[in-house]
Amino acid sequence: MALELKDVRWKITGLAWCYLEAESRSTGRDQSEIARVILHEWAENKHRAAIEAEKLLRGEGIAGSR
């Protein structure tokens, strides 16, 4: 089952755009697909880190955000 996609629009720097466009031209993939993959990987890494941080906080007796 595919994840529901959300519509996001924003401005990016010229440097970021150049690399996104270069990746798009060299791979034939759409810029939005490339950005989606990059952001999804970033979010997965942040999520894993948050899970580990919660374990560490609990181990140290530090209350989490609850």
C-alpha positions, 0 to 999 in steps of 0.5 A: 500500500502506497503512503499518502502524499502531501502537497508541499510548496516552498522556495529553495536556494539556488545552490539546492536547486542546481543540485536538484536539477542536475540530479533530475537531468542525470537520472531522468527522475522528476525533481519532486521525486528526488526531493521526496526521497531525500526528505523521507530518508532524513525523516527516517533518520530523525525518527530513529534518533528520536527513538534512541534518545527516548531510550537514553532519556528513560535510562537516565531517569529524564522525563520525555516529552509526555 
